[in-house]
Amino acid sequence: MTNPTIFPALSIPDTLAAGPGPGNTDARVLAAFARAGVADHMQADVLRGLIECKHMLRSLFGTRNIHTFGVGGSGWSGLDCMLSAIGPGDTVVCFANGTFSGIDALTVRMKAATREELAADPMNPQPASVTVVTVPHGQSVTAEVVDGALAVHRPKWAVMAHWETGSGRVNDLRGFSDACERHGVMGLVDAVSSLGVADFSIDDYPGVHGWASCPQKGVLCLPMTYAPVSFTDRYIAEVRRTGVATYVHHPVLEARHWGVIDGQDVPTPVYHRTHSAYAIAAFHEALRLTLEHGRAAKARDYATYEAALRWAVERMGCTVTSNMTSLVVMNLPPALAGREKEMVQRCRAEGFGIWPTLSEPVQVRVGILNQLNEAALADIVARLAAAMTALGAAIDTPAVMDGLARRFHTALAAE
Ligand SMILES: *Cc1c(COP(=O)(O)O)cnc(C)c1O
């Protein structure tokens, strides 16, 4: 045998994750992960943890949907479970206004394609039954756009991202749900970026029958844990009627391990797949943290800190084109136009994890997930000011930092 290749132990530095997500996982969540004992996926406390997470997820989603649980993996895992109900030949209208809703539309095209359509262009199929309505980068999907497309196409399904993280835009969830109801369409929503940041109850949107989120944005549980999903009884009835072509992400079968069997909560879950005691312990703590903070209070805090960051970058000459509250998407001042990727690279090399946009046009994305305090926000602003100064921009850093501090103190005094 040749000598095996063994590398030195992997060491990864602490950085400031100030992008669209993942955000910095809370120390309490990491402690819960490390403190969990060795126990298998059917041990009583692990199962109790799964069931308690299911109940906490219903609170977080604001739902009575019995089929509410976590799909092991990242956001795409939950989305794959939700979109599994779409089968070859199904009619679907997708709304795309950035990177992620664009990938949602690709997933839909793969699932709705017939065998022939998939084989004709396997990585990028163009099924006749799917319509992708493209809204330009930097703009939101509006009620009018949704209603117009659903009125014309009258599909079985419609798919939209609630918050499009690629361009930082909030799409019209109320308009989407209403249009789905009006036209008898089953709505499916990518809530990867909004759950745990925005204050909304999914039961207030009866046109939407499937929801999927992720562990590492608003819920802040990066020890890669669970992508929250929730399905209405109507969605589940459709899945039972048509079947879906997946075992692991099956919306009915996977729910069994979370104690949902035959549409009922049962005290004794049934094996579906292996779960990690560490992941359950971490996810459980992340949900406790979010619910303790309170959905409404957390949403207000995000709005406060996003407004402060927006003020500071505008004061530095940037133009903000986003309207999400966990993220600012901006154009650099004219003197630095075209140097976005260079600036992001330099920041990332120094452990300041901001991001460019992943599709054109190139913009800079700065996020505040789990950075909801004055010191953390000031640190982000100071690092941005230093990076722009290093590229040659004339930034009056003391004035920006003073103005930021004054903003916070005025806001606090007003409370
Ligand atoms: C981040 C994101 C995804 C992808 O999630 P992963 O966790 O990377 O799998 C999908 N949709 C939206 C809107 C996102 O923000």
The ligand as an ORCA input file, in Angstrom:
! r2SCAN-3c Opt
* xyz 0 1
  C     -29.481     31.281      0.954
  C     -30.686     31.085      0.130
  C     -30.966     29.856     -0.494
  C     -30.003     28.699     -0.457
  O     -29.826     28.216      0.827
  P     -28.604     27.220      1.196
  O     -28.717     27.210      2.692
  O     -27.350     27.808      0.671
  O     -28.907     25.893      0.636
  C     -32.143     29.742     -1.203
  N     -33.026     30.755     -1.289
  C     -32.799     31.954     -0.699
  C     -33.809     33.049     -0.835
  C     -31.618     32.147      0.026
  O     -31.395     33.334      0.612
*
